[in-house]
Amino acid sequence: MTIESGTATTTDLRELVATSCRVLAATGHHDLIWGHASVRDPRGRGVWLKTAEWGLDEVTPDRVHLVDPSGAVLDGDGARHSEYPIHTEIMAARPDVGAVVHTHPPHAVALAASGQELRPVSHAANYFVPPTVPRFTDTADLVLTPDLGRSVALALGDARAVFLVNHGIVAVGESLPAATVAAVLLEQACEQQLRTHAAGGWPTWSPPEESLAKRDHIYNDRAVQAAWAYLVRRLPTTGA
């Protein structure tokens, strides 16, 4: 599924967010009813965001609504996620970002809480490192206000992802497929690093020049889109 934001319809955007949520659930990002994904509204009205009170695996297009920067629901039904400022404030600060994912994947949460930096001990980590993955430490509570949303955006800077320490992650991309693949890769990278560290000895990792070369070879735009298509193909069929 590829959708150009300038020509996307409301149905397209809702379907895209629902698909992203189901992909995240299938790749270890599910956390009961928590976690959410969004895509920028091409008309500048806000973000198309998963509604609250549903698990990522339960999201269907009718469980996605349009939320403006003040938190008002402009189109659609359902309870609004209280952490909408993560999405609206990052998109306000980053015109290059078309989509935001916020989840609580267990290995990423564990690695960030340990104080370790993400190291390129695996292919997946090279998508992010160098530079280091930034860390947001202003609070481990929910990001409930525009001020906190702006602080998350500041911590993210121009990176692809940020650790919300003792909370979760935020991953971004120019499109929702790109942001979703980034979230999937970040959790994979953190899991591999924890496994490597648990094995003992002296872990090794790629130097910066090799990491950058691997990023270009493995995670170019075409490959990321192909990875998204693969993740979508693997989703279980649903009659919902």
N, C-alpha and C positions, 0 to 999 in steps of 0.2 A: 504494500500500500504506500504510494507516494502521492502527496498532496501539495501542490503549490499554494502557499498561503494567500497570494493575491487573487486566486480564482476559487478558493475553497468555499463551499457552501456551509451553512450551519450543520447540515446532516454530515458532511465530510468531516468537520472538525469534531463533532461529537463522537463519530465513529473512530476517529484517530485517537482521541483521548481514551476511549473505552479499550481500544486495542492495546495501547501502551500500558494501561493498568493491568490488563490480563497477562501481558508479557512479563511485567514486573512480578506479578504473583507467581508465575511459572518459573521464575529464575531466583527465587529465594528472598524476595523483598516483601512478602506478605507479613502483616503484623495485625491480625484480627481486622478491625475496621479502620486502622490508621494508615497513613501514607496517601499521597496524592500526586497527580500529574496534571500539567496544564499546557495549553498552547495559546500563543498571542492571537487576539482577535484582529483580523486583517483590516477592520474598519476603525481600529484604535479605541474601542470601547472598554477594553479590559482583557480578561483571560477566560478561556473556556476551561473549566476546572471540574474535576471529579466531585460529585456531591459527597457529603459526609454520611456516616452511619452505614456504609457498605464496605465490604472487603474488596481489595483490589481485584480479586478473581470474580467478583459479582458485578463489576461495572459494565453496563450496557449504555448505548447512546442516550437513552432517556435519563440516565443517572449522571449526566454531565450538564452543567449550566454555565451561563455567562455572568461573570462577576466583575464589577467595575472597581477602580482603584480605591473607592471608599468602602468597599465590601458589600455594596448593594447587588442583589441578584436581578439582572436585567432581562434574562431570558431563561426559562426552564424552571423546574421545580426542585424540591428537596432542600435539606438543611445544608448550609454553607460551612465549609471547613473554616475553623477559627484561625488557621495559619495562612489564610489567603495572602497576607502581606509578604510572605516569602516570595510568592509568584509575582505579585504586582510591583513590588519594589525592585526586584532584580530586573524585571523587564524595563522599568523606568530608568534604571541606571545603565543598562546594557542594551542599546539599540540592536546589537548584533545577535541577541538571544531571542529566539522564537519560541522556546519551550523550556519548561522547568519541571524537574522531578524531585520530590522530597519523600524519602522512605527511611526505614529503620533497619537496614540489613544487618544481621548479627555479627558477621566478621568485620565489617567496616566499623561498627560501633565498638567492638572489642579492640581493634587495632588503635583507633583514635584514643580510647580511654587509657590504653597502655602507655601513651606518650611517644610511641614510636612514629617516626616519619615513614610514609610509604616509600619503599625502595624498589627499584626495577629488578626484582628477582625473577620476574615472569614477563611474558609478552604483554599481558594485560596492563601491567603497571607502567609500561612505556607510553601508554596513551596519555598519561598524566605527568610523568616525571621524566626530565626536569620541566619546570621548576618543582619545588615541593608543593604538595597539596595543602592549601591554607586551612587554618583551624579557627572556628568561631567559638569563643569561650565567654562571651558576655553573659550568657545564661544557658543552662541546660533545660530550662522550662520551655513551654511552647512559645512560638514567635507570634505573639498576639496583636502587636501594634505596628503601625507603619514605621515608627522609630526603630524598633527591633528589626523589621524587614530591611530597612536601609542599612543597619549595622551588618546584617548577613550579606547584603550586596557589597558592602565595603570590604568585608573579609574575603569574599569570593574574588574581588578584583576582576582581572581578565582571565581567570582560570576556568577550567572545564568543570570543576567540582570543588566543594568545600566540605570538610568534616564539621558537623555540629557536635562538639565533643560531649559525650554522655547523653546523646540524643539521637543522631542519625546523620544523614548525608543530604546534600543538595547537588544535583548534576544538571548541567544546562547544555543547550545546543542551538544551532541555528534552526533546527527543526525538531519535532518531537521524536522521530526515529533516532536522530543523533543523540538527543538528551537521554533517551531510554537506553540505547546501547552504551553510553557513557556510564550510566548507573549500574548496568549489568557488569561491565568491565571493572568498575571500581570494586564491587563486592568480590569478584573473582580474584582481583589482585590482592586484596586484603586477606582473603582466605589462604591464598598461596603463601603470602608472607608469614602468616601465623603458623602454617604447617612447616615452613622452612625453619623458622625460629624454634619451634618445638622439637625439631630433629637434632638440635644441638650443633656443636662445631662452630665453624666460622662461615656464616653465609656470605655468598658473593652476589654481586649485581652488576648490571651493565654500566659502564661509564657514560657520561652525558652524550658524547658524540655518537656512541652506538645506540643509545636510547632514541635519539632523534632520528637516526637512520632507520631503526626498526619501526618507529612511528609512521614514517613515510611509506615504508615497504608494506607494513601489515595493516595499518589503520587509515589508509587514504579514504577519500570521500566515497569512492565506488565500493570499497570493501565494507565500510560502515553501513552503507545502504543494503549491501548484500547480506550482512549479518542481521540487520533488521528484518529483511524478508525471510530469512531462515527462522528467526525467532517467531515470526507470525505464522509461518507454515507449521510449526511445532505445536501451536495452541490446540487444545482439545476443541472439538466442535461443540457448540452449545445451541440449545433450542430456545434460550432466553431471549 
